[in-house]
Structure formats: C-alpha cells, structure tokens
Amino acid sequence: MSVKSVSIRIEEEMLEKLAFVADYEGRSINSHILVLIRENIKAYEKEYGEIDGTINPAVNVKPTRKI
C-alpha cells in the first residue's frame, strides 16, 4: 500500500479549532483528519453500501486517547 499526501486550504480559525479538538483527543491534526475521513467513509458505506477496494480505512490512524 502506498501512502499519498494531500494538501488543503483551510481558514486559520478552523485550523486552530481543529488543532484544539485533535489535541483534546490526543492526536496530531493529521491523525485526527484521518479519523474524520474514516468515519465519513464508514457512514457513506452504511447508507450506500461498501465501496470496492482492499484498503482498510482504519490504517494509519492512532487510537483515541481515553481521558
């Protein structure tokens, strides 16, 4: 499996809030974004059916830190 890099444009305030939430969850911003993507894919597949492919959306995602 190859890992790709994606660049996004994001408003500074939104990035700061995302960093706050990621830190609260014990994750880096990158890991938190991967969690959000994984949850979005899971919700999509629940509603519309599984997307063909062999990649597990949980790959490269650190577990949630329990407080």
mmCIF file as Biopython writes it, N, C-alpha, C and O atoms, coordinates in Angstrom:
data_model
#
loop_
_atom_site.group_PDB
_atom_site.id
_atom_site.type_symbol
_atom_site.label_atom_id
_atom_site.label_alt_id
_atom_site.label_comp_id
_atom_site.label_asym_id
_atom_site.label_entity_id
_atom_site.label_seq_id
_atom_site.pdbx_PDB_ins_code
_atom_site.Cartn_x
_atom_site.Cartn_y
_atom_site.Cartn_z
_atom_site.occupancy
_atom_site.B_iso_or_equiv
_atom_site.auth_seq_id
_atom_site.auth_asym_id
_atom_site.pdbx_PDB_model_num
ATOM 1   N N  . MET A ? 1  ? 0.846   -1.173 0.000  1.0 0.0 1  A 1 
ATOM 2   C CA . MET A ? 1  ? 0.000   0.000  0.000  1.0 0.0 1  A 1 
ATOM 3   C C  . MET A ? 1  ? 0.892   1.237  0.000  1.0 0.0 1  A 1 
ATOM 4   O O  . MET A ? 1  ? 1.832   1.337  0.789  1.0 0.0 1  A 1 
ATOM 5   N N  . SER A ? 2  ? 0.593   2.158  -0.877 1.0 0.0 2  A 1 
ATOM 6   C CA . SER A ? 2  ? 1.331   3.414  -0.864 1.0 0.0 2  A 1 
ATOM 7   C C  . SER A ? 2  ? 0.518   4.465  -0.132 1.0 0.0 2  A 1 
ATOM 8   O O  . SER A ? 2  ? -0.712  4.446  -0.153 1.0 0.0 2  A 1 
ATOM 9   N N  . VAL A ? 3  ? 1.209   5.364  0.503  1.0 0.0 3  A 1 
ATOM 10  C CA . VAL A ? 3  ? 0.557   6.446  1.240  1.0 0.0 3  A 1 
ATOM 11  C C  . VAL A ? 3  ? 0.760   7.722  0.441  1.0 0.0 3  A 1 
ATOM 12  O O  . VAL A ? 3  ? 1.882   8.053  0.056  1.0 0.0 3  A 1 
ATOM 13  N N  . LYS A ? 4  ? -0.313  8.422  0.198  1.0 0.0 4  A 1 
ATOM 14  C CA . LYS A ? 4  ? -0.264  9.659  -0.585 1.0 0.0 4  A 1 
ATOM 15  C C  . LYS A ? 4  ? -0.401  10.859 0.335  1.0 0.0 4  A 1 
ATOM 16  O O  . LYS A ? 4  ? -0.941  10.758 1.437  1.0 0.0 4  A 1 
ATOM 17  N N  . SER A ? 5  ? 0.088   11.982 -0.128 1.0 0.0 5  A 1 
ATOM 18  C CA . SER A ? 5  ? -0.001  13.235 0.604  1.0 0.0 5  A 1 
ATOM 19  C C  . SER A ? 5  ? -1.021  14.133 -0.083 1.0 0.0 5  A 1 
ATOM 20  O O  . SER A ? 5  ? -1.080  14.190 -1.311 1.0 0.0 5  A 1 
ATOM 21  N N  . VAL A ? 6  ? -1.830  14.839 0.719  1.0 0.0 6  A 1 
ATOM 22  C CA . VAL A ? 6  ? -2.836  15.749 0.191  1.0 0.0 6  A 1 
ATOM 23  C C  . VAL A ? 6  ? -2.663  17.096 0.878  1.0 0.0 6  A 1 
ATOM 24  O O  . VAL A ? 6  ? -2.460  17.169 2.090  1.0 0.0 6  A 1 
ATOM 25  N N  . SER A ? 7  ? -2.746  18.142 0.099  1.0 0.0 7  A 1 
ATOM 26  C CA . SER A ? 7  ? -2.658  19.492 0.641  1.0 0.0 7  A 1 
ATOM 27  C C  . SER A ? 7  ? -4.035  20.138 0.568  1.0 0.0 7  A 1 
ATOM 28  O O  . SER A ? 7  ? -4.731  19.995 -0.437 1.0 0.0 7  A 1 
ATOM 29  N N  . ILE A ? 8  ? -4.439  20.851 1.628  1.0 0.0 8  A 1 
ATOM 30  C CA . ILE A ? 8  ? -5.729  21.540 1.609  1.0 0.0 8  A 1 
ATOM 31  C C  . ILE A ? 8  ? -5.546  22.997 2.013  1.0 0.0 8  A 1 
ATOM 32  O O  . ILE A ? 8  ? -4.588  23.359 2.695  1.0 0.0 8  A 1 
ATOM 33  N N  . ARG A ? 9  ? -6.483  23.814 1.577  1.0 0.0 9  A 1 
ATOM 34  C CA . ARG A ? 9  ? -6.525  25.202 2.026  1.0 0.0 9  A 1 
ATOM 35  C C  . ARG A ? 9  ? -7.574  25.266 3.121  1.0 0.0 9  A 1 
ATOM 36  O O  . ARG A ? 9  ? -8.675  24.741 2.958  1.0 0.0 9  A 1 
ATOM 37  N N  . ILE A ? 10 ? -7.244  25.905 4.237  1.0 0.0 10 A 1 
ATOM 38  C CA . ILE A ? 10 ? -8.152  25.949 5.382  1.0 0.0 10 A 1 
ATOM 39  C C  . ILE A ? 10 ? -7.996  27.299 6.086  1.0 0.0 10 A 1 
ATOM 40  O O  . ILE A ? 10 ? -6.887  27.815 6.229  1.0 0.0 10 A 1 
ATOM 41  N N  . GLU A ? 11 ? -9.109  27.849 6.514  1.0 0.0 11 A 1 
ATOM 42  C CA . GLU A ? 11 ? -9.060  29.121 7.235  1.0 0.0 11 A 1 
ATOM 43  C C  . GLU A ? 11 ? -8.308  28.924 8.551  1.0 0.0 11 A 1 
ATOM 44  O O  . GLU A ? 11 ? -8.404  27.872 9.183  1.0 0.0 11 A 1 
ATOM 45  N N  . GLU A ? 12 ? -7.565  29.945 8.951  1.0 0.0 12 A 1 
ATOM 46  C CA . GLU A ? 12 ? -6.734  29.850 10.153 1.0 0.0 12 A 1 
ATOM 47  C C  . GLU A ? 12 ? -7.552  29.497 11.386 1.0 0.0 12 A 1 
ATOM 48  O O  . GLU A ? 12 ? -7.142  28.647 12.177 1.0 0.0 12 A 1 
ATOM 49  N N  . GLU A ? 13 ? -8.710  30.143 11.563 1.0 0.0 13 A 1 
ATOM 50  C CA . GLU A ? 13 ? -9.539  29.862 12.740 1.0 0.0 13 A 1 
ATOM 51  C C  . GLU A ? 13 ? -10.005 28.404 12.751 1.0 0.0 13 A 1 
ATOM 52  O O  . GLU A ? 13 ? -10.019 27.761 13.801 1.0 0.0 13 A 1 
ATOM 53  N N  . MET A ? 14 ? -10.384 27.886 11.584 1.0 0.0 14 A 1 
ATOM 54  C CA . MET A ? 14 ? -10.821 26.498 11.510 1.0 0.0 14 A 1 
ATOM 55  C C  . MET A ? 14 ? -9.669  25.556 11.846 1.0 0.0 14 A 1 
ATOM 56  O O  . MET A ? 14 ? -9.870  24.555 12.535 1.0 0.0 14 A 1 
ATOM 57  N N  . LEU A ? 15 ? -8.467  25.865 11.368 1.0 0.0 15 A 1 
ATOM 58  C CA . LEU A ? 15 ? -7.295  25.050 11.671 1.0 0.0 15 A 1 
ATOM 59  C C  . LEU A ? 15 ? -6.990  25.069 13.162 1.0 0.0 15 A 1 
ATOM 60  O O  . LEU A ? 15 ? -6.657  24.037 13.744 1.0 0.0 15 A 1 
ATOM 61  N N  . GLU A ? 16 ? -7.101  26.238 13.780 1.0 0.0 16 A 1 
ATOM 62  C CA . GLU A ? 16 ? -6.861  26.339 15.223 1.0 0.0 16 A 1 
ATOM 63  C C  . GLU A ? 16 ? -7.873  25.502 16.002 1.0 0.0 16 A 1 
ATOM 64  O O  . GLU A ? 16 ? -7.513  24.822 16.963 1.0 0.0 16 A 1 
ATOM 65  N N  . LYS A ? 17 ? -9.133  25.553 15.590 1.0 0.0 17 A 1 
ATOM 66  C CA . LYS A ? 17 ? -10.162 24.757 16.268 1.0 0.0 17 A 1 
ATOM 67  C C  . LYS A ? 17 ? -9.942  23.266 16.049 1.0 0.0 17 A 1 
ATOM 68  O O  . LYS A ? 17 ? -10.132 22.463 16.962 1.0 0.0 17 A 1 
ATOM 69  N N  . LEU A ? 18 ? -9.541  22.901 14.831 1.0 0.0 18 A 1 
ATOM 70  C CA . LEU A ? 18 ? -9.240  21.503 14.541 1.0 0.0 18 A 1 
ATOM 71  C C  . LEU A ? 18 ? -8.070  21.024 15.391 1.0 0.0 18 A 1 
ATOM 72  O O  . LEU A ? 18 ? -8.090  19.906 15.905 1.0 0.0 18 A 1 
ATOM 73  N N  . ALA A ? 19 ? -7.056  21.865 15.537 1.0 0.0 19 A 1 
ATOM 74  C CA . ALA A ? 19 ? -5.904  21.520 16.375 1.0 0.0 19 A 1 
ATOM 75  C C  . ALA A ? 19 ? -6.323  21.340 17.830 1.0 0.0 19 A 1 
ATOM 76  O O  . ALA A ? 19 ? -5.823  20.447 18.515 1.0 0.0 19 A 1 
ATOM 77  N N  . PHE A ? 20 ? -7.236  22.181 18.302 1.0 0.0 20 A 1 
ATOM 78  C CA . PHE A ? 20 ? -7.727  22.082 19.677 1.0 0.0 20 A 1 
ATOM 79  C C  . PHE A ? 20 ? -8.413  20.732 19.902 1.0 0.0 20 A 1 
ATOM 80  O O  . PHE A ? 20 ? -8.137  20.036 20.880 1.0 0.0 20 A 1 
ATOM 81  N N  . VAL A ? 21 ? -9.317  20.375 18.973 1.0 0.0 21 A 1 
ATOM 82  C CA . VAL A ? 21 ? -10.051 19.105 19.098 1.0 0.0 21 A 1 
ATOM 83  C C  . VAL A ? 21 ? -9.092  17.927 18.994 1.0 0.0 21 A 1 
ATOM 84  O O  . VAL A ? 21 ? -9.189  16.973 19.767 1.0 0.0 21 A 1 
ATOM 85  N N  . ALA A ? 22 ? -8.163  17.989 18.040 1.0 0.0 22 A 1 
ATOM 86  C CA . ALA A ? 22 ? -7.195  16.907 17.869 1.0 0.0 22 A 1 
ATOM 87  C C  . ALA A ? 22 ? -6.372  16.717 19.140 1.0 0.0 22 A 1 
ATOM 88  O O  . ALA A ? 22 ? -6.157  15.589 19.584 1.0 0.0 22 A 1 
ATOM 89  N N  . ASP A ? 23 ? -5.918  17.818 19.718 1.0 0.0 23 A 1 
ATOM 90  C CA . ASP A ? 23 ? -5.138  17.749 20.952 1.0 0.0 23 A 1 
ATOM 91  C C  . ASP A ? 23 ? -5.956  17.159 22.087 1.0 0.0 23 A 1 
ATOM 92  O O  . ASP A ? 23 ? -5.455  16.344 22.861 1.0 0.0 23 A 1 
ATOM 93  N N  . TYR A ? 24 ? -7.206  17.566 22.186 1.0 0.0 24 A 1 
ATOM 94  C CA . TYR A ? 24 ? -8.101  17.035 23.227 1.0 0.0 24 A 1 
ATOM 95  C C  . TYR A ? 24 ? -8.247  15.523 23.086 1.0 0.0 24 A 1 
ATOM 96  O O  . TYR A ? 24 ? -8.309  14.801 24.081 1.0 0.0 24 A 1 
ATOM 97  N N  . GLU A ? 25 ? -8.302  15.054 21.845 1.0 0.0 25 A 1 
ATOM 98  C CA . GLU A ? 25 ? -8.438  13.620 21.577 1.0 0.0 25 A 1 
ATOM 99  C C  . GLU A ? 25 ? -7.098  12.882 21.644 1.0 0.0 25 A 1 
ATOM 100 O O  . GLU A ? 25 ? -7.051  11.661 21.497 1.0 0.0 25 A 1 
ATOM 101 N N  . GLY A ? 26 ? -6.013  13.624 21.865 1.0 0.0 26 A 1 
ATOM 102 C CA . GLY A ? 26 ? -4.694  13.003 21.968 1.0 0.0 26 A 1 
ATOM 103 C C  . GLY A ? 26 ? -4.098  12.633 20.620 1.0 0.0 26 A 1 
ATOM 104 O O  . GLY A ? 26 ? -3.319  11.686 20.515 1.0 0.0 26 A 1 
ATOM 105 N N  . ARG A ? 27 ? -4.464  13.382 19.597 1.0 0.0 27 A 1 
ATOM 106 C CA . ARG A ? 27 ? -3.985  13.080 18.259 1.0 0.0 27 A 1 
ATOM 107 C C  . ARG A ? 27 ? -3.283  14.289 17.655 1.0 0.0 27 A 1 
ATOM 108 O O  . ARG A ? 27 ? -3.445  15.421 18.110 1.0 0.0 27 A 1 
ATOM 109 N N  . SER A ? 28 ? -2.504  14.014 16.623 1.0 0.0 28 A 1 
ATOM 110 C CA . SER A ? 28 ? -1.988  15.095 15.784 1.0 0.0 28 A 1 
ATOM 111 C C  . SER A ? 28 ? -3.138  15.536 14.875 1.0 0.0 28 A 1 
ATOM 112 O O  . SER A ? 28 ? -4.146  14.840 14.757 1.0 0.0 28 A 1 
ATOM 113 N N  . ILE A ? 29 ? -2.980  16.685 14.242 1.0 0.0 29 A 1 
ATOM 114 C CA . ILE A ? 29 ? -4.004  17.138 13.297 1.0 0.0 29 A 1 
ATOM 115 C C  . ILE A ? 29 ? -4.138  16.112 12.172 1.0 0.0 29 A 1 
ATOM 116 O O  . ILE A ? 29 ? -5.254  15.777 11.774 1.0 0.0 29 A 1 
ATOM 117 N N  . ASN A ? 30 ? -3.029  15.619 11.663 1.0 0.0 30 A 1 
ATOM 118 C CA . ASN A ? 30 ? -3.062  14.636 10.582 1.0 0.0 30 A 1 
ATOM 119 C C  . ASN A ? 30 ? -3.838  13.388 10.989 1.0 0.0 30 A 1 
ATOM 120 O O  . ASN A ? 30 ? -4.699  12.922 10.243 1.0 0.0 30 A 1 
ATOM 121 N N  . SER A ? 31 ? -3.540  12.848 12.158 1.0 0.0 31 A 1 
ATOM 122 C CA . SER A ? 31 ? -4.236  11.652 12.623 1.0 0.0 31 A 1 
ATOM 123 C C  . SER A ? 31 ? -5.721  11.924 12.837 1.0 0.0 31 A 1 
ATOM 124 O O  . SER A ? 31 ? -6.562  11.070 12.555 1.0 0.0 31 A 1 
ATOM 125 N N  . HIS A ? 32 ? -6.040  13.114 13.337 1.0 0.0 32 A 1 
ATOM 126 C CA . HIS A ? 32 ? -7.441  13.449 13.562 1.0 0.0 32 A 1 
ATOM 127 C C  . HIS A ? 32 ? -8.201  13.556 12.240 1.0 0.0 32 A 1 
ATOM 128 O O  . HIS A ? 32 ? -9.343  13.108 12.142 1.0 0.0 32 A 1 
ATOM 129 N N  . ILE A ? 33 ? -7.576  14.142 11.238 1.0 0.0 33 A 1 
ATOM 130 C CA . ILE A ? 33 ? -8.211  14.229 9.923  1.0 0.0 33 A 1 
ATOM 131 C C  . ILE A ? 33 ? -8.457  12.832 9.368  1.0 0.0 33 A 1 
ATOM 132 O O  . ILE A ? 33 ? -9.499  12.588 8.760  1.0 0.0 33 A 1 
ATOM 133 N N  . LEU A ? 34 ? -7.524  11.919 9.565  1.0 0.0 34 A 1 
ATOM 134 C CA . LEU A ? 34 ? -7.717  10.544 9.112  1.0 0.0 34 A 1 
ATOM 135 C C  . LEU A ? 34 ? -8.890  9.885  9.837  1.0 0.0 34 A 1 
ATOM 136 O O  . LEU A ? 34 ? -9.642  9.123  9.229  1.0 0.0 34 A 1 
ATOM 137 N N  . VAL A ? 35 ? -9.051  10.172 11.127 1.0 0.0 35 A 1 
ATOM 138 C CA . VAL A ? 35 ? -10.197 9.651  11.876 1.0 0.0 35 A 1 
ATOM 139 C C  . VAL A ? 35 ? -11.496 10.181 11.271 1.0 0.0 35 A 1 
ATOM 140 O O  . VAL A ? 35 ? -12.442 9.419  11.070 1.0 0.0 35 A 1 
ATOM 141 N N  . LEU A ? 36 ? -11.545 11.471 10.982 1.0 0.0 36 A 1 
ATOM 142 C CA . LEU A ? 36 ? -12.744 12.073 10.396 1.0 0.0 36 A 1 
ATOM 143 C C  . LEU A ? 36 ? -13.049 11.470 9.031  1.0 0.0 36 A 1 
ATOM 144 O O  . LEU A ? 36 ? -14.210 11.209 8.713  1.0 0.0 36 A 1 
ATOM 145 N N  . ILE A ? 37 ? -12.028 11.251 8.231  1.0 0.0 37 A 1 
ATOM 146 C CA . ILE A ? 37 ? -12.221 10.632 6.916  1.0 0.0 37 A 1 
ATOM 147 C C  . ILE A ? 37 ? -12.740 9.211  7.083  1.0 0.0 37 A 1 
ATOM 148 O O  . ILE A ? 37 ? -13.676 8.805  6.395  1.0 0.0 37 A 1 
ATOM 149 N N  . ARG A ? 38 ? -12.136 8.457  7.994  1.0 0.0 38 A 1 
ATOM 150 C CA . ARG A ? 38 ? -12.577 7.077  8.239  1.0 0.0 38 A 1 
ATOM 151 C C  . ARG A ? 38 ? -14.044 7.043  8.650  1.0 0.0 38 A 1 
ATOM 152 O O  . ARG A ? 38 ? -14.808 6.214  8.155  1.0 0.0 38 A 1 
ATOM 153 N N  . GLU A ? 39 ? -14.443 7.940  9.555  1.0 0.0 39 A 1 
ATOM 154 C CA . GLU A ? 39 ? -15.838 7.988  9.999  1.0 0.0 39 A 1 
ATOM 155 C C  . GLU A ? 39 ? -16.774 8.355  8.847  1.0 0.0 39 A 1 
ATOM 156 O O  . GLU A ? 39 ? -17.884 7.831  8.754  1.0 0.0 39 A 1 
ATOM 157 N N  . ASN A ? 40 ? -16.321 9.258  7.970  1.0 0.0 40 A 1 
ATOM 158 C CA . ASN A ? 40 ? -17.136 9.653  6.820  1.0 0.0 40 A 1 
ATOM 159 C C  . ASN A ? 40 ? -17.323 8.490  5.851  1.0 0.0 40 A 1 
ATOM 160 O O  . ASN A ? 40 ? -18.427 8.266  5.355  1.0 0.0 40 A 1 
ATOM 161 N N  . ILE A ? 41 ? -16.257 7.754  5.584  1.0 0.0 41 A 1 
ATOM 162 C CA . ILE A ? 41 ? -16.350 6.591  4.701  1.0 0.0 41 A 1 
ATOM 163 C C  . ILE A ? 41 ? -17.278 5.546  5.308  1.0 0.0 41 A 1 
ATOM 164 O O  . ILE A ? 41 ? -18.114 4.977  4.607  1.0 0.0 41 A 1 
ATOM 165 N N  . LYS A ? 42 ? -17.138 5.294  6.596  1.0 0.0 42 A 1 
ATOM 166 C CA . LYS A ? 42 ? -17.986 4.314  7.281  1.0 0.0 42 A 1 
ATOM 167 C C  . LYS A ? 42 ? -19.462 4.708  7.178  1.0 0.0 42 A 1 
ATOM 168 O O  . LYS A ? 42 ? -20.309 3.857  6.907  1.0 0.0 42 A 1 
ATOM 169 N N  . ALA A ? 43 ? -19.775 5.986  7.390  1.0 0.0 43 A 1 
ATOM 170 C CA . ALA A ? 43 ? -21.162 6.469  7.291  1.0 0.0 43 A 1 
ATOM 171 C C  . ALA A ? 43 ? -21.681 6.325  5.864  1.0 0.0 43 A 1 
ATOM 172 O O  . ALA A ? 43 ? -22.824 5.921  5.653  1.0 0.0 43 A 1 
ATOM 173 N N  . TYR A ? 44 ? -20.844 6.656  4.889  1.0 0.0 44 A 1 
ATOM 174 C CA . TYR A ? 44 ? -21.236 6.529  3.488  1.0 0.0 44 A 1 
ATOM 175 C C  . TYR A ? 44 ? -21.562 5.076  3.160  1.0 0.0 44 A 1 
ATOM 176 O O  . TYR A ? 44 ? -22.600 4.777  2.570  1.0 0.0 44 A 1 
ATOM 177 N N  . GLU A ? 45 ? -20.656 4.175  3.551  1.0 0.0 45 A 1 
ATOM 178 C CA . GLU A ? 45 ? -20.856 2.760  3.245  1.0 0.0 45 A 1 
ATOM 179 C C  . GLU A ? 45 ? -22.073 2.194  3.972  1.0 0.0 45 A 1 
ATOM 180 O O  . GLU A ? 45 ? -22.743 1.302  3.452  1.0 0.0 45 A 1 
ATOM 181 N N  . LYS A ? 46 ? -22.360 2.694  5.144  1.0 0.0 46 A 1 
ATOM 182 C CA . LYS A ? 46 ? -23.550 2.238  5.877  1.0 0.0 46 A 1 
ATOM 183 C C  . LYS A ? 46 ? -24.815 2.610  5.108  1.0 0.0 46 A 1 
ATOM 184 O O  . LYS A ? 46 ? -25.767 1.830  5.058  1.0 0.0 46 A 1 
ATOM 185 N N  . GLU A ? 47 ? -24.824 3.791  4.514  1.0 0.0 47 A 1 
ATOM 186 C CA . GLU A ? 47 ? -26.012 4.259  3.791  1.0 0.0 47 A 1 
ATOM 187 C C  . GLU A ? 47 ? -26.103 3.713  2.367  1.0 0.0 47 A 1 
ATOM 188 O O  . GLU A ? 47 ? -27.191 3.375  1.900  1.0 0.0 47 A 1 
ATOM 189 N N  . TYR A ? 48 ? -24.965 3.625  1.676  1.0 0.0 48 A 1 
ATOM 190 C CA . TYR A ? 48 ? -24.991 3.299  0.252  1.0 0.0 48 A 1 
ATOM 191 C C  . TYR A ? 48 ? -24.355 1.960  -0.107 1.0 0.0 48 A 1 
ATOM 192 O O  . TYR A ? 48 ? -24.413 1.549  -1.265 1.0 0.0 48 A 1 
ATOM 193 N N  . GLY A ? 49 ? -23.761 1.284  0.843  1.0 0.0 49 A 1 
ATOM 194 C CA . GLY A ? 49 ? -23.107 0.016  0.562  1.0 0.0 49 A 1 
ATOM 195 C C  . GLY A ? 49 ? -21.596 0.167  0.487  1.0 0.0 49 A 1 
ATOM 196 O O  . GLY A ? 49 ? -21.058 1.257  0.290  1.0 0.0 49 A 1 
ATOM 197 N N  . GLU A ? 50 ? -20.944 -0.963 0.650  1.0 0.0 50 A 1 
ATOM 198 C CA . GLU A ? 50 ? -19.481 -0.968 0.705  1.0 0.0 50 A 1 
ATOM 199 C C  . GLU A ? 50 ? -18.857 -0.517 -0.612 1.0 0.0 50 A 1 
ATOM 200 O O  . GLU A ? 50 ? -19.308 -0.904 -1.691 1.0 0.0 50 A 1 
ATOM 201 N N  . ILE A ? 51 ? -17.826 0.296  -0.510 1.0 0.0 51 A 1 
ATOM 202 C CA . ILE A ? 51 ? -17.052 0.739  -1.667 1.0 0.0 51 A 1 
ATOM 203 C C  . ILE A ? 51 ? -16.029 -0.350 -1.957 1.0 0.0 51 A 1 
ATOM 204 O O  . ILE A ? 51 ? -15.330 -0.804 -1.051 1.0 0.0 51 A 1 
ATOM 205 N N  . ASP A ? 52 ? -15.938 -0.770 -3.210 1.0 0.0 52 A 1 
ATOM 206 C CA . ASP A ? 52 ? -14.969 -1.800 -3.581 1.0 0.0 52 A 1 
ATOM 207 C C  . ASP A ? 52 ? -13.547 -1.318 -3.319 1.0 0.0 52 A 1 
ATOM 208 O O  . ASP A ? 52 ? -13.215 -0.160 -3.572 1.0 0.0 52 A 1 
ATOM 209 N N  . GLY A ? 53 ? -12.727 -2.206 -2.818 1.0 0.0 53 A 1 
ATOM 210 C CA . GLY A ? 53 ? -11.326 -1.880 -2.564 1.0 0.0 53 A 1 
ATOM 211 C C  . GLY A ? 53 ? -10.787 -2.727 -1.433 1.0 0.0 53 A 1 
ATOM 212 O O  . GLY A ? 53 ? -11.541 -3.364 -0.697 1.0 0.0 53 A 1 
ATOM 213 N N  . THR A ? 54 ? -9.482  -2.723 -1.307 1.0 0.0 54 A 1 
ATOM 214 C CA . THR A ? 54 ? -8.837  -3.548 -0.294 1.0 0.0 54 A 1 
ATOM 215 C C  . THR A ? 54 ? -8.265  -2.732 0.851  1.0 0.0 54 A 1 
ATOM 216 O O  . THR A ? 54 ? -7.741  -3.303 1.808  1.0 0.0 54 A 1 
ATOM 217 N N  . ILE A ? 55 ? -8.355  -1.402 0.778  1.0 0.0 55 A 1 
ATOM 218 C CA . ILE A ? 55 ? -7.779  -0.555 1.814  1.0 0.0 55 A 1 
ATOM 219 C C  . ILE A ? 55 ? -8.724  -0.489 2.999  1.0 0.0 55 A 1 
ATOM 220 O O  . ILE A ? 55 ? -9.917  -0.228 2.844  1.0 0.0 55 A 1 
ATOM 221 N N  . ASN A ? 56 ? -8.188  -0.724 4.170  1.0 0.0 56 A 1 
ATOM 222 C CA . ASN A ? 56 ? -8.951  -0.598 5.407  1.0 0.0 56 A 1 
ATOM 223 C C  . ASN A ? 56 ? -8.846  0.846  5.867  1.0 0.0 56 A 1 
ATOM 224 O O  . ASN A ? 56 ? -7.743  1.318  6.143  1.0 0.0 56 A 1 
ATOM 225 N N  . PRO A ? 57 ? -9.979  1.574  5.959  1.0 0.0 57 A 1 
ATOM 226 C CA . PRO A ? 57 ? -9.904  2.987  6.349  1.0 0.0 57 A 1 
ATOM 227 C C  . PRO A ? 57 ? -9.252  3.231  7.707  1.0 0.0 57 A 1 
ATOM 228 O O  . PRO A ? 57 ? -8.850  4.358  7.994  1.0 0.0 57 A 1 
ATOM 229 N N  . ALA A ? 58 ? -9.138  2.210  8.543  1.0 0.0 58 A 1 
ATOM 230 C CA . ALA A ? 58 ? -8.546  2.378  9.869  1.0 0.0 58 A 1 
ATOM 231 C C  . ALA A ? 58 ? -7.021  2.416  9.834  1.0 0.0 58 A 1 
ATOM 232 O O  . ALA A ? 58 ? -6.392  2.706  10.851 1.0 0.0 58 A 1 
ATOM 233 N N  . VAL A ? 59 ? -6.422  2.131  8.692  1.0 0.0 59 A 1 
ATOM 234 C CA . VAL A ? 59 ? -4.962  2.132  8.583  1.0 0.0 59 A 1 
ATOM 235 C C  . VAL A ? 59 ? -4.434  3.549  8.794  1.0 0.0 59 A 1 
ATOM 236 O O  . VAL A ? 59 ? -5.039  4.521  8.342  1.0 0.0 59 A 1 
ATOM 237 N N  . ASN A ? 60 ? -3.311  3.654  9.479  1.0 0.0 60 A 1 
ATOM 238 C CA . ASN A ? 60 ? -2.637  4.932  9.733  1.0 0.0 60 A 1 
ATOM 239 C C  . ASN A ? 60 ? -3.403  5.850  10.679 1.0 0.0 60 A 1 
ATOM 240 O O  . ASN A ? 60 ? -3.231  7.068  10.627 1.0 0.0 60 A 1 
ATOM 241 N N  . VAL A ? 61 ? -4.219  5.303  11.515 1.0 0.0 61 A 1 
ATOM 242 C CA . VAL A ? 61 ? -4.967  6.121  12.463 1.0 0.0 61 A 1 
ATOM 243 C C  . VAL A ? 61 ? -4.612  5.679  13.870 1.0 0.0 61 A 1 
ATOM 244 O O  . VAL A ? 61 ? -4.774  4.514  14.233 1.0 0.0 61 A 1 
ATOM 245 N N  . LYS A ? 62 ? -4.131  6.619  14.647 1.0 0.0 62 A 1 
ATOM 246 C CA . LYS A ? 62 ? -3.800  6.312  16.036 1.0 0.0 62 A 1 
ATOM 247 C C  . LYS A ? 62 ? -5.083  6.127  16.826 1.0 0.0 62 A 1 
ATOM 248 O O  . LYS A ? 62 ? -6.072  6.802  16.541 1.0 0.0 62 A 1 
ATOM 249 N N  . PRO A ? 63 ? -5.101  5.235  17.807 1.0 0.0 63 A 1 
ATOM 250 C CA . PRO A ? 63 ? -6.304  5.060  18.615 1.0 0.0 63 A 1 
ATOM 251 C C  . PRO A ? 63 ? -6.602  6.296  19.452 1.0 0.0 63 A 1 
ATOM 252 O O  . PRO A ? 63 ? -5.701  7.063  19.789 1.0 0.0 63 A 1 
ATOM 253 N N  . THR A ? 64 ? -7.857  6.477  19.779 1.0 0.0 64 A 1 
ATOM 254 C CA . THR A ? 64 ? -8.287  7.596  20.593 1.0 0.0 64 A 1 
ATOM 255 C C  . THR A ? 64 ? -7.694  7.484  21.999 1.0 0.0 64 A 1 
ATOM 256 O O  . THR A ? 64 ? -7.665  6.400  22.581 1.0 0.0 64 A 1 
ATOM 257 N N  . ARG A ? 65 ? -7.230  8.595  22.531 1.0 0.0 65 A 1 
ATOM 258 C CA . ARG A ? 65 ? -6.733  8.616  23.900 1.0 0.0 65 A 1 
ATOM 259 C C  . ARG A ? 65 ? -7.937  8.762  24.825 1.0 0.0 65 A 1 
ATOM 260 O O  . ARG A ? 65 ? -8.725  9.697  24.678 1.0 0.0 65 A 1 
ATOM 261 N N  . LYS A ? 66 ? -8.078  7.868  25.750 1.0 0.0 66 A 1 
ATOM 262 C CA . LYS A ? 66 ? -9.189  7.931  26.703 1.0 0.0 66 A 1 
ATOM 263 C C  . LYS A ? 66 ? -8.784  8.777  27.897 1.0 0.0 66 A 1 
ATOM 264 O O  . LYS A ? 66 ? -7.723  8.576  28.488 1.0 0.0 66 A 1 
ATOM 265 N N  . ILE A ? 67 ? -9.641  9.723  28.243 1.0 0.0 67 A 1 
ATOM 266 C CA . ILE A ? 67 ? -9.347  10.610 29.366 1.0 0.0 67 A 1 
ATOM 267 C C  . ILE A ? 67 ? -10.171 10.215 30.562 1.0 0.0 67 A 1 
ATOM 268 O O  . ILE A ? 67 ? -10.070 10.842 31.617 1.0 0.0 67 A 1 
#
